[in-house]
Amino acid sequence: MSGVDPVPHRHQGIDIPPIQAEVIEHRLHRLLCPRCSTSTCAELPQGVETSHYGPRLSSLVGLLGSALPLSMGKTSEPLERLLGVSISGGAIVAIRARLAACLREPMEEALREAR
């Protein structure tokens, strides 16, 4: 057949790209002075957080604990299954505490404005 179809049938498939954790390693060499035996260690580059968990992973931990109020155990399970990232309950508590501290002032300001 030939002709023009002004309203063709549309078929769309939706998928998400493969998700995997990105590990960025910084090697900090520790050296011993041969004269005085003082040990010195390199510092992290400027802008590198001291936390082992980056902002996107930390945000996901926060989301799983607030928008979908999941316990620590239930938060670590999807991170392990989806990303292959194993996070202890203590690390989840630390991430949530860090997020709460960062959000405290903006939340208080938003509440003042809302009132």
C-alpha positions, -999 to 999 in steps of 0.1 A, spaced: 0 0 0 10 36 -4 -3 69 7 1 94 36 -10 86 71 -14 120 89 -17 104 123 6 73 124 4 49 153 32 56 177 50 30 198 75 41 224 95 20 247 108 34 280 139 21 298 166 34 321 203 33 314 223 7 334 231 22 368 264 15 385 283 33 413 312 54 403 343 49 425 368 77 425 401 69 443 426 94 456 459 79 468 474 99 497 510 88 502 524 88 537 562 92 539 587 90 568 615 116 570 648 97 571 664 123 593 638 130 620 614 101 615 584 125 612 556 110 592 537 132 568 507 124 546 494 141 515 460 159 518 430 153 497 427 177 467 407 208 472 370 203 468 371 165 476 348 157 505 362 137 534 331 115 534 334 82 515 299 88 500 294 114 473 266 139 470 244 118 446 247 87 467 241 107 499 210 123 482 197 89 474 202 77 510 183 108 521 155 102 496 151 66 507 149 77 543 125 106 539 103 104 507 100 66 511 106 64 549 127 33 549 146 20 579 184 17 577 182 -20 567 156 -13 541 177 16 528 209 -5 524 191 -33 505 181 -14 474 216 3 473 232 -32 474 208 -47 448 206 -17 424 241 -2 426 262 -30 442 271 -6 470 273 -20 505 266 6 532 265 -2 569 237 10 591 262 33 609 272 49 576 235 55 567 230 72 601 261 94 594 249 103 559 214 112 572 229 133 600 251 152 576 222 159 553 200 170 582 228 194 593 231 208 558 193 212 555 186 226 590 190 263 581 172 263 547 143 244 563 141 268 592 141 297 567 114 281 546 92 276 577 97 312 587 87 324 552 57 300 552 44 314 585 
